Amino acid sequence: MVHRRGSSVALVVASAIVIAAGVKLASPLLSQLVLAAFLATMTAPLVLGLQRRRVPLPLAIGAGVLVDVALVIGLVVFVAGSVSAFSQRLPMYEERLSELGAHVANSLLRYGVDISLAALREVVDPAVMVDMARSLVQSVAELLSRILIMLLMVAFMLIEAVSIERKLLRVVENREDLRDLSDGVGEVYKYLYVKSGTSAATGALVALWCWLCGVDLPILWGLLAFLLNYIPNIGSIIAAVPAILLALVQHGPGTAMAVGAGYLAVNFIIGNMLEPRWMGRALGLSSLVVFLSMLVWGWLLGPVGALFSAPLTMMLKHWLEHTEDLAWIAVLLSPAGETNPVRPSNPDAVPPTPG
């Protein structure tokens, strides 16, 4: 295989590097495009449903865009308010952090470990929290400046969604290719809808649990859990860290352990029991590929790329599966137990290895 495929592998790697450089260069626009595509995907059923009820197309699209406007503006206003509340409470958190640091230093001194409070403050500097809050406010302001362009993208995507099926019927002559394309889009739709539902449930339960544990800003931690749950495997772990640290600063180790246990229970029930049952094999990617795709798409497109790394990689894998000379890459992206048939039409194509 190495001798027969060496030149093609080199060509694939070189092409991937060139394409990645172009994507990285255009990331400010492409990240907005990906986010607009997600909003359009979530809004399309509403628009199509209104059109089936004989609502004129402009009014149906206007209703969908209004829903997106309310959602985005509400999200931005809530995040800005939460950041403001967090900034106002920073002096209290700094005082509690100093008390916790003194307690840790005294506890370590009993075991012969002499660490000064000043050294601990260098490791855990409250000023870092201020910088993080300020950076988040700046990000919110930058997002506000781009909302108009993103919503215009959503409106035009919704217009195209109404007629895209008729256009594809005119362009794609092979009905089998059209069916494969429809299956691929259906898998991505299924993943997005199921993931959105489970993420919403995860965020609601996390917010409720943080509120019961007395952690400040519980709705913010629920929102963070909702967003980061789109990142498979490690997103829920990342979402739990700030809430656990805040619980530690506010109430001590006991409450922090309780908050961590709540996150673990919610993600185990939803992520390991309910989500696989509802989603089935829609993802179709190995765990290593999921992790690496988050790093790669995050580097290329920023936070938006990390959030939607799974569906972006799913679309790439589906395209690779239906190419003659690159289908072997789709096999490498699949889980070990998956045996998706690769249907090469030339003798040089490499068949899938058995799982």
Secondary structure, DSSP 4 states (H G I P E B T S, - for coil): -HHHHHHHHHHHHHHHHHHHHHHHHTHHHHHHHHHHHHHHHHHHHHHHHHHHTT--HHHHHHHHHHHHHHHHHHHHHHHHHHHHHHHHTHHHHHHHHHHHHHHHHHHHHHTT----HHHHHHHS-HHHHHHHHHHHHHHHHHHHHHHHHHHHHHHHHHHHHHHHHHHHHHH---HHHHHHHHHHHHHHHHHHHHHHHHHHHHHHHHHHHHHHTT-S-HHHHHHHHHHHTTSTTTHHHHHHHHHHHHHHHHH-HHHHHHHHHHHHHHHIIIIIIIHHHHHTTSS---HHHHHHHHHHHHHHHTHHHHHTHHHHHHHHHHHHHT-SSSHHHHHHHS-TT-------SSTTPPPPPP-
